[in-house]
Amino acid sequence: MREGRPILKEEKPGRIFDAVCQVMREGQFSESIDLLEGILERDVEAPGAASALKCAGFWKERLEQEHPELDGFERGELLLGQWRLFHAFVERLADVPERCLFAIKQFIFSTALSFYLAAAPESEQGGDPDVLLQIGRCCKGTGNYGRAIENLERANRERRDDPGILAELADCYSLVNESRSAKVFFREALFVDPQAIDLEWMESPLILRLAEKLKGRGYAGPALNEWLPVYGAVWGVLNVKREMKPLEFGKLKQAIYRLEKEYRGGSAVRDRTAPRLINRYIWLIDHFMSVGEPRERVEEVLAKIRDIDPGVHDEYTR
């Protein structure tokens, strides 16, 4: 334990928790275990102490493991992979103090960031989009949204139309209250490939509330991702549109033709094809509306949506 920081019997648990959070933020999980055990010695039912102790034990065990064979990028990947496991671990616990989770998050993401920067420090001036993506993700995890956006924008310039990069950009823009940019980037990411968007990395209320509402309707796993753009449009969440370029419009028509053929092919692929096809029909309707196509053309597309899912059609046209 840190010298000069003994656990005093008369000390209040709240003050000890302040110390717990501080040492967690510094990655001193052995010391946080000592502090938390001191709380529990005084009060075995101290709120949050037992769960926080388990969290500290989780990270102490993993951080003690040495991996000299890994380079900086691989060490960053390993640490963020462990963070994902920690997410699942925390879900099984009760009353974990939010400030402890925040302190742990600060340490893990700042440490992972140092690994990625050591692996490719020049990436902040442009370079490998995979490294830039992870640098941006780590900056977001530490709350440095401006720096996160800078790196993610660079990643986007290096590799256009990557749904993972676009989703992270959307998430960061939402967190800095740039809702218009957030909606545009989320809509683009979900159009390219809903399955490439990892909701576990998302933090913005914009996308998380939409996902929770869909979970309430019984959607889960891959299906939830597929229906996100559809209900994002139906419920007016992803309501920022842009005019399509002629080449994009041509690709949209080709995608619709291919998906219609798949959909007619049988029920085996319809669970995946139906939401993707409806989403592209919605993009087609938006295009028709923006260029002033006759209402009859819009109605034709709406009829196709009704044939696939009458419920979605009714909500969309309500």
Secondary structure in CASP SS format (residue, H / E / C, confidence):
PFRMAT SS
TARGET T0000
AUTHOR 0000-0000-0000
METHOD secondary structure of the structure
MODEL  1
M C 1.00
R C 1.00
E C 1.00
G C 1.00
R C 1.00
P C 1.00
I C 1.00
L C 1.00
K C 1.00
E C 1.00
E C 1.00
K C 1.00
P H 1.00
G H 1.00
R H 1.00
I H 1.00
F H 1.00
D H 1.00
A H 1.00
V H 1.00
C H 1.00
Q H 1.00
V H 1.00
M H 1.00
R H 1.00
E C 1.00
G C 1.00
Q C 1.00
F H 1.00
S H 1.00
E H 1.00
S H 1.00
I H 1.00
D H 1.00
L H 1.00
L H 1.00
E H 1.00
G H 1.00
I H 1.00
L H 1.00
E H 1.00
R H 1.00
D C 1.00
V C 1.00
E C 1.00
A C 1.00
P C 1.00
G C 1.00
A H 1.00
A H 1.00
S H 1.00
A H 1.00
L H 1.00
K H 1.00
C H 1.00
A H 1.00
G H 1.00
F H 1.00
W H 1.00
K H 1.00
E H 1.00
R H 1.00
L H 1.00
E C 1.00
Q C 1.00
E C 1.00
H C 1.00
P C 1.00
E C 1.00
L C 1.00
D C 1.00
G H 1.00
F H 1.00
E H 1.00
R H 1.00
G H 1.00
E H 1.00
L H 1.00
L H 1.00
L H 1.00
G H 1.00
Q H 1.00
W H 1.00
R H 1.00
L H 1.00
F H 1.00
H H 1.00
A H 1.00
F H 1.00
V H 1.00
E H 1.00
R C 1.00
L C 1.00
A C 1.00
D C 1.00
V C 1.00
P C 1.00
E H 1.00
R H 1.00
C H 1.00
L H 1.00
F H 1.00
A H 1.00
I H 1.00
K H 1.00
Q H 1.00
F H 1.00
I H 1.00
F H 1.00
S H 1.00
T H 1.00
A H 1.00
L H 1.00
S H 1.00
F H 1.00
Y H 1.00
L H 1.00
A H 1.00
A H 1.00
A C 1.00
P H 1.00
E H 1.00
S H 1.00
E H 1.00
Q H 1.00
G C 1.00
G C 1.00
D C 1.00
P H 1.00
D H 1.00
V H 1.00
L H 1.00
L H 1.00
Q H 1.00
I H 1.00
G H 1.00
R H 1.00
C H 1.00
C H 1.00
K H 1.00
G H 1.00
T C 1.00
G C 1.00
N C 1.00
Y H 1.00
G H 1.00
R H 1.00
A H 1.00
I H 1.00
E H 1.00
N H 1.00
L H 1.00
E H 1.00
R H 1.00
A H 1.00
N H 1.00
R H 1.00
E H 1.00
R C 1.00
R C 1.00
D C 1.00
D C 1.00
P H 1.00
G H 1.00
I H 1.00
L H 1.00
A H 1.00
E H 1.00
L H 1.00
A H 1.00
D H 1.00
C H 1.00
Y H 1.00
S H 1.00
L H 1.00
V C 1.00
N C 1.00
E C 1.00
S H 1.00
R H 1.00
S H 1.00
A H 1.00
K H 1.00
V H 1.00
F H 1.00
F H 1.00
R H 1.00
E H 1.00
A H 1.00
L H 1.00
F H 1.00
V H 1.00
D C 1.00
P H 1.00
Q H 1.00
A H 1.00
I C 1.00
D C 1.00
L H 1.00
E H 1.00
W H 1.00
M C 1.00
E C 1.00
S C 1.00
P H 1.00
L H 1.00
I H 1.00
L H 1.00
R H 1.00
L H 1.00
A H 1.00
E H 1.00
K H 1.00
L H 1.00
K H 1.00
G H 1.00
R C 1.00
G C 1.00
Y C 1.00
A C 1.00
G H 1.00
P H 1.00
A H 1.00
L H 1.00
N H 1.00
E H 1.00
W H 1.00
L H 1.00
P H 1.00
V H 1.00
Y H 1.00
G H 1.00
A H 1.00
V H 1.00
W C 1.00
G C 1.00
V C 1.00
L C 1.00
N C 1.00
V C 1.00
K C 1.00
R C 1.00
E C 1.00
M C 1.00
K C 1.00
P H 1.00
L H 1.00
E H 1.00
F H 1.00
G H 1.00
K H 1.00
L H 1.00
K H 1.00
Q H 1.00
A H 1.00
I H 1.00
Y H 1.00
R H 1.00
L H 1.00
E H 1.00
K H 1.00
E H 1.00
Y H 1.00
R H 1.00
G C 1.00
G C 1.00
S H 1.00
A H 1.00
V H 1.00
R H 1.00
D H 1.00
R H 1.00
T H 1.00
A H 1.00
P H 1.00
R H 1.00
L H 1.00
I H 1.00
N H 1.00
R H 1.00
Y H 1.00
I H 1.00
W H 1.00
L H 1.00
I H 1.00
D H 1.00
H H 1.00
F H 1.00
M H 1.00
S H 1.00
V H 1.00
G C 1.00
E C 1.00
P C 1.00
R H 1.00
E H 1.00
R H 1.00
V H 1.00
E H 1.00
E H 1.00
V H 1.00
L H 1.00
A H 1.00
K H 1.00
I H 1.00
R H 1.00
D H 1.00
I H 1.00
D C 1.00
P H 1.00
G H 1.00
V H 1.00
H H 1.00
D H 1.00
E H 1.00
Y H 1.00
T H 1.00
R C 1.00
END
